[in-house]
């Protein structure tokens, strides 16, 4: 698992994965909101700069034969949409362009990268990274 704990000091919250759940916790009151839309282990998280949207990705194949990326509205505490592209699992996600774009990286067996337009819920660009083991996405701000 990579990057499965997010801390937002300004909002006083942490968001983390626990098996197939995403948990948002208020660090002062310990109140939790639990999101459980996945049927398999979640492998990684990313959040927009303002903390309003969190992406959580499945690290393995689910019962539909794919791996989903879930986008959550952290203020409304609900699922916004589910993205589908990766076939074997997702090992890293990162937001770019002020949360308008999401980049996802498939597990090493797949080694595919996808660039998503969040407003469309569609892949803008994709590529295979043959012969290289990649496990992290870094976005320069």
Beta strands, then each sheet from edge to edge (+ up, - down):
strand 1: 5-8
strand 2: 13-18
strand 3: 21-26
strand 4: 32-35
strand 5: 42-47
strand 6: 53-58
strand 7: 68-73
strand 8: 78-84
strand 9: 90-96
strand 10: 101-106
strand 11: 112-117
strand 12: 122-128
sheet 1: 1+ 2- 3+ 4-
sheet 2: 5+ 6- 7+ 8-
sheet 3: 9+ 10- 11+ 12-
end
